[in-house]
Amino acid sequence: MTSDRAARLGLDRDLDLMWKMAFRDYQLTSKAKSVGMAIHGRVDGNTLTCWPSIERLAQDTGLSERAVKLAVSELVEHRVITKTRRASDSNLYMLQPPGQWVRREPVRS
């Protein structure tokens, strides 16, 4: 997310930069990083949430839907995001502050 887009969405620039820098250096598979950045690029700046479908995330990242589901599970396991099931065909994703992330050895893809 560019700084201009972050400002348009109301996402605090310092928080945006802190999240991206921590995420870049965090030990995750490349697929999880790709999906994490796709989710980050869609968040509402006030709530830090978004609700893209698995199909949309697959289109955004060029990954298969199965790979996206595995990557989302990895992000949830590391507490980089939370996932809440919605009544529709999409989930609600919420970015979590880097201080709440849990370090685990990633499974290499």
DAVEN-V200623 format. One record per backbone hydrogen bond with DSSP energy under -1.0 kcal/mol. NH is the residue of the N-H (numbers start at 1). CO is the residue of the C=O. If there is no record, write none. Layout:
NH;CO + NH;CO
//
This chain:
6;2 + 7;3 + 8;4 + 9;5 + 11;6 + 16;12 + 17;13 + 18;14 + 19;15 + 20;16 + 21;17 + 22;18 + 23;19 + 24;20 + 25;21 + 28;26 + 33;29 + 34;30 + 35;31 + 36;32 + 37;33 + 38;34 + 39;35 + 40;36 + 41;37 + 42;39 + 44;49 + 48;44 + 50;93 + 57;53 + 58;54 + 59;55 + 60;56 + 61;57 + 62;58 + 68;64 + 69;65 + 70;66 + 71;67 + 72;68 + 73;69 + 74;70 + 75;71 + 76;72 + 77;73 + 78;74 + 79;76 + 80;75 + 81;75 + 82;94 + 84;92 + 86;90 + 92;84 + 93;50 + 94;82 + 95;48 + 96;80 + 100;97 + 101;98 + 102;78
//
